């Protein structure tokens, strides 16, 4: 089986490859564009003044790309990259100001990520806002910095929807500002481009200047389009880096949670006179929803517990930890195992979300005799191999899973069951991750295979039964992914 950790490492390796490839591709694209410009200039025999202007554009574009590269290499600071993009593209096309709006997590709004100090207004504002700020430029800028724009509304939304860059020569006459409730009165010219990466919309980049600064030329518009493409590549790469970093952080947190959870599981098998036990827990993910426990109740009495929380992952792991803590607390106060489990159900019922539950089996062993008391709260029936006749006897008293009922129905259904073990008898406790383990053909390991392993290995003791069961499961499943947590306890009467 390929472990979860290996898959995560492979994901990060693929992510780094994508980032490097994207940067190389964008660099090659830029150089190709610059070479094309040089050849065009030479072919047209432009004047020295025009040559100087083109060389200036090339130099500013190189500086812009260099700045993006540094912003990515230093610490992958996304906020810094946003500022570098806006300031850099302002320099490239000699604009008064610029702004970067990106889609938020809901992908329903464009939110401002960077707006340069002298950027003309690029969005229309409700008339009441203009009245409220009453000419206060600082208040107006503060409002703009916090204003989200619906992804399909306004001038920015229109450009994003169209999907290609636009030169808007007179912003106040744009159709987005013809709404009587939206105010815009600036004499502004703007270049606006939608940003895409990997076929996915990222947001909108815009630069603007007032009419008295002159209109944008076709050459500046082409330069802006090319710079916007580079910005989109840089943003896409930065997002991949950020996501990879967040995944690494989550992975580290899950590793810590796994380590804490492992502490909650028994470190050593208990020394119970007349018995030998062997337990194992094999999570399907980093965090397990299964657990088992050995609890010394004193006076030669021991509780052996196995449980399976519905679901997997962190939520199941947290509920497992709660269950373990409450049960241990109840068993220290209550000698009757049935009452202890009933109290556990009542305490956890309000904390278990609808549709979730815990199946559990609590076995109470007394060193003084071979009698075992059992409370089976909806858990799988247990196979007991009798040494006297080599036959399997199924232990399956009635009982309701924990968390399905507040208490009354649970108490009516669940019963205390008592049985006796003879020397040589072996009882296997397990979660359904054993019997429901499946291979690539979607065949289940099943009860029959489990029983066959027990019969073949029981004479060699509890440790051998568990080891043989794990080996049989591995052989059956092959390289198919483990779909559920696997937990087992082999209880042998000596």
MARVEX-146421 format. One record per residue (C-alpha): x, y, z. Coordinates in steps of 0.05 Angstrom, whole numbers, padded with zeros to 5 digits, always signed. Example, Ala and Ser with C-alpha at 12.3 -4.5 7.8 and 13.67 -1.06 7.14 Angstrom:
<sites>
+00246-00090+00156/+00273-00021+00143/
</sites>
This chain:
<sites>
+00000+00000+00000/+00024+00071-00016/+00022+00111+00049/-00013+00178+00057/+00054+00211+00073/+00086+00187+00008/+00027+00213-00031/+00034+00281+00002/+00108+00284-00013/+00094+00267-00085/+00042+00323-00088/+00093+00373-00063/+00145+00348-00113/+00094+00357-00169/+00077+00426-00143/+00150+00449-00145/+00157+00422-00216/+00096+00461-00238/+00123+00525-00208/+00191+00519-00241/+00160+00501-00308/+00113+00561-00304/+00169+00610-00289/+00212+00583-00345/+00153+00585-00393/+00136+00657-00376/+00209+00677-00384/+00214+00645-00452/+00149+00678-00472/+00176+00746-00452/+00241+00738-00489/+00204+00715-00552/+00161+00778-00547/+00222+00823-00540/+00258+00791-00598/+00196+00801-00640/+00195+00875-00622/+00268+00884-00640/+00259+00852-00708/+00198+00894-00722/+00235+00958-00703/+00294+00940-00747/+00249+00922-00805/+00213+00988-00803/+00276+01030-00796/+00245+01071-00741/+00275+01136-00719/+00326+01142-00663/+00273+01172-00618/+00227+01113-00630/+00284+01064-00620/+00299+01097-00553/+00225+01092-00533/+00223+01018-00551/+00287+01004-00514/+00258+01039-00454/+00196+00994-00457/+00241+00932-00462/+00282+00955-00402/+00220+00969-00360/+00191+00901-00378/+00256+00866-00359/+00256+00903-00293/+00184+00883-00281/+00198+00809-00293/+00261+00813-00250/+00220+00844-00193/+00168+00789-00197/+00222+00736-00194/+00253+00767-00132/+00185+00772-00099/+00173+00698-00111/+00242+00675-00090/+00249+00713-00024/+00193+00685+00019/+00134+00674-00027/+00098+00732+00008/+00034+00739-00030/+00017+00809-00004/+00086+00833-00024/+00077+00803-00093/+00011+00840-00101/+00044+00906-00086/+00103+00891-00133/+00055+00875-00189/+00016+00940-00182/+00077+00985-00174/+00115+00947-00228/+00061+00952-00280/+00052+01026-00265/+00125+01036-00282/+00120+00993-00345/+00065+01035-00377/+00079+01100-00340/+00010+01103-00307/-00013+01148-00251/-00036+01088-00211/-00060+01016-00213/-00100+00965-00175/-00103+00889-00168/-00170+00856-00152/-00173+00781-00141/-00231+00734-00133/-00245+00717-00060/-00253+00646-00032/-00326+00644-00052/-00307+00666-00123/-00368+00712-00121/-00331+00777-00107/-00270+00814-00130/-00233+00843-00071/-00177+00894-00073/-00109+00865-00058/-00065+00925-00076/-00084+00996-00097/-00028+01046-00110/-00029+01112-00072/-00048+01156-00131/-00093+01108-00168/-00155+01142-00197/-00221+01112-00176/-00235+01048-00215/-00302+01028-00185/-00368+01064-00181/-00394+01079-00111/-00465+01088-00087/-00488+01160-00086/-00500+01158-00011/-00426+01140-00001/-00404+01202-00038/-00451+01244+00004/-00426+01213+00068/-00352+01224+00054/-00368+01295+00031/-00303+01305-00007/-00259+01273+00046/-00206+01239+00002/-00179+01197+00059/-00247+01170+00077/-00262+01155+00004/-00196+01117-00004/-00211+01078+00059/-00279+01058+00032/-00250+01036-00035/-00196+00994+00000/-00251+00955+00036/-00302+00951-00021/-00313+00883-00054/-00341+00882-00124/-00389+00828-00148/-00351+00786-00199/-00403+00801-00253/-00417+00874-00239/-00383+00941-00252/-00327+00956-00301/-00281+00904-00268/-00334+00850-00271/-00349+00867-00344/-00276+00858-00364/-00271+00793-00324/-00333+00766-00359/-00309+00786-00429/-00243+00750-00417/-00196+00796-00455/-00158+00862-00441/-00191+00928-00457/-00170+01000-00466/-00224+01044-00436/-00213+01115-00461/-00265+01149-00418/-00282+01109-00356/-00343+01151-00334/-00378+01133-00399/-00370+01058-00388/-00438+01024-00388/-00425+00999-00317/-00432+01070-00291/-00498+01086-00323/-00536+01062-00263/-00570+01122-00229/-00550+01094-00161/-00476+01089-00178/-00433+01152-00180/-00371+01162-00222/-00347+01230-00249/-00272+01224-00260/-00239+01240-00327/-00198+01176-00328/-00169+01130-00381/-00155+01057-00361/-00123+00994-00385/-00157+00933-00355/-00140+00859-00362/-00171+00795-00335/-00120+00749-00301/-00122+00675-00315/-00077+00617-00294/-00087+00546-00318/-00154+00564-00349/-00179+00591-00282/-00200+00663-00269/-00158+00697-00216/-00181+00769-00219/-00169+00835-00255/-00109+00880-00262/-00118+00954-00281/-00077+01017-00291/-00105+01087-00301/-00087+01159-00312/-00126+01223-00320/-00141+01252-00388/-00094+01310-00378/-00036+01260-00375/-00052+01237-00446/-00084+01175-00475/-00050+01107-00476/-00018+01088-00542/-00028+01022-00578/+00044+01004-00559/+00030+01017-00486/-00033+00975-00490/+00007+00916-00520/+00060+00925-00466/+00006+00924-00413/-00025+00860-00440/+00043+00825-00439/+00058+00850-00368/-00012+00826-00345/+00003+00757-00372/+00069+00755-00333/+00031+00779-00271/-00019+00723-00279/+00037+00671-00283/+00070+00700-00221/+00004+00700-00182/-00011+00629-00203/+00057+00606-00180/+00051+00643-00115/-00017+00611-00101/+00012+00542-00113/+00069+00557-00065/+00020+00583-00013/-00025+00523-00019/+00035+00476-00014/+00058+00513+00048/-00011+00508+00080/-00014+00434+00064/+00054+00424+00096/+00030+00462+00157/-00033+00419+00161/+00009+00357+00152/+00054+00377+00210/-00006+00391+00254/-00036+00324+00236/+00030+00289+00252/+00029+00323+00320/-00043+00302+00331/-00025+00230+00310/+00032+00229+00360/-00015+00253+00415/-00066+00201+00395/-00014+00146+00397/+00000+00164+00469/-00074+00149+00484/-00066+00078+00459/-00035+00024+00503/+00041+00024+00499/+00049-00046+00528/+00005-00106+00535/-00024-00113+00606/+00000-00166+00653/-00065-00200+00671/-00057-00264+00709/-00086-00323+00670/-00093-00283+00605/-00050-00259+00548/-00071-00201+00503/-00044-00170+00439/-00073-00108+00407/-00059-00066+00345/-00086-00003+00312/-00071+00013+00239/-00102+00079+00217/-00126+00089+00146/-00105+00162+00152/-00059+00200+00198/-00114+00204+00250/-00153+00142+00271/-00226+00137+00290/-00214+00069+00322/-00186+00057+00391/-00173+00002+00441/-00155+00006+00514/-00135-00035+00575/-00158-00005+00641/-00134-00031+00708/-00195-00026+00755/-00158-00054+00815/-00170-00118+00855/-00152-00161+00795/-00206-00131+00751/-00190-00105+00681/-00231-00071+00628/-00213-00087+00555/-00245-00038+00507/-00250-00034+00431/-00288+00021+00394/-00300+00048+00325/-00323+00120+00313/-00364+00128+00249/-00325+00167+00197/-00251+00180+00191/-00199+00234+00201/-00194+00290+00252/-00268+00293+00273/-00269+00218+00287/-00203+00223+00324/-00229+00278+00369/-00292+00240+00386/-00249+00178+00400/-00208+00217+00450/-00271+00243+00484/-00300+00173+00488/-00236+00145+00519/-00233+00200+00571/-00305+00196+00593/-00306+00120+00596/-00243+00118+00639/-00275+00169+00686/-00340+00130+00691/-00305+00063+00704/-00268+00093+00764/-00335+00112+00796/-00380+00055+00774/-00367-00019+00786/-00424-00040+00741/-00399-00039+00669/-00469-00032+00640/-00483+00031+00682/-00415+00059+00663/-00429+00051+00588/-00500+00079+00598/-00470+00142+00630/-00419+00147+00573/-00476+00147+00523/-00515+00200+00560/-00455+00246+00566/-00433+00240+00493/-00502+00241+00461/-00507+00317+00458/-00436+00324+00431/-00443+00273+00374/-00469+00305+00310/-00529+00275+00276/-00512+00214+00234/-00449+00197+00275/-00443+00143+00328/-00393+00100+00365/-00395+00024+00365/-00362-00004+00426/-00350-00069+00463/-00329-00068+00537/-00303-00133+00567/-00292-00138+00642/-00242-00192+00662/-00229-00218+00732/-00163-00251+00746/-00194-00295+00800/-00236-00336+00751/-00250-00344+00677/-00315-00304+00677/-00322-00246+00630/-00375-00192+00631/-00391-00158+00565/-00429-00095+00545/-00435-00093+00469/-00458-00025+00445/-00472-00039+00372/-00402-00067+00359/-00385-00126+00313/-00398-00195+00341/-00335-00228+00367/-00311-00298+00346/-00291-00343+00404/-00250-00404+00386/-00263-00459+00438/-00201-00500+00451/-00244-00561+00471/-00277-00572+00403/-00239-00523+00356/-00305-00490+00338/-00323-00417+00332/-00375-00389+00380/-00401-00320+00364/-00410-00272+00423/-00465-00224+00404/-00510-00198+00460/-00559-00141+00442/-00537-00069+00448/-00546-00001+00415/-00488+00041+00388/-00469+00102+00429/-00497+00168+00406/-00559+00143+00370/-00605+00155+00429/-00605+00200+00490/-00612+00143+00539/-00680+00111+00547/-00678+00068+00484/-00604+00053+00495/-00618+00028+00566/-00676-00016+00543/-00637-00048+00486/-00568-00057+00515/-00556-00115+00562/-00500-00141+00606/-00476-00209+00580/-00433-00258+00619/-00394-00318+00592/-00336-00361+00614/-00268-00374+00582/-00231-00440+00590/-00155-00449+00584/-00136-00448+00510/-00197-00408+00487/-00182-00348+00443/-00228-00288+00431/-00215-00238+00375/-00242-00167+00382/-00239-00126+00317/-00267-00066+00280/-00301-00072+00212/-00237-00047+00178/-00215-00120+00183/-00274-00155+00151/-00289-00099+00102/-00218-00090+00076/-00222-00095+00000/-00175-00107-00058/-00173-00075-00127/-00230-00120-00150/-00272-00091-00093/-00276-00160-00059/-00280-00158+00017/-00235-00197+00063/-00297-00221+00099/-00314-00261+00161/-00295-00329+00131/-00223-00308+00117/-00218-00279+00187/-00243-00343+00219/-00196-00385+00178/-00136-00345+00202/-00158-00352+00274/-00165-00428+00269/-00096-00435+00236/-00058-00391+00285/-00095-00395+00352/-00051-00451+00380/+00010-00405+00374/-00020-00352+00419/-00051-00282+00417/+00010-00247+00387/+00013-00296+00329/-00061-00289+00314/-00055-00214+00307/+00009-00219+00266/-00021-00272+00219/-00085-00231+00211/-00045-00169+00190/-00004-00211+00141/-00067-00242+00111/-00099-00173+00103/-00037-00146+00068/-00035-00205+00021/-00109-00199+00005/-00111-00124-00005/-00046-00119-00044/-00030-00048-00064/-00102-00023-00058/-00109+00036-00011/-00132+00021+00060/-00203+00046+00064/-00216+00041+00139/-00180+00039+00205/-00160-00031+00228/-00160-00049+00302/-00155-00117+00335/-00146-00147+00404/-00132-00221+00412/-00152-00246+00482/-00125-00314+00502/-00142-00353+00566/-00082-00390+00591/
</sites>
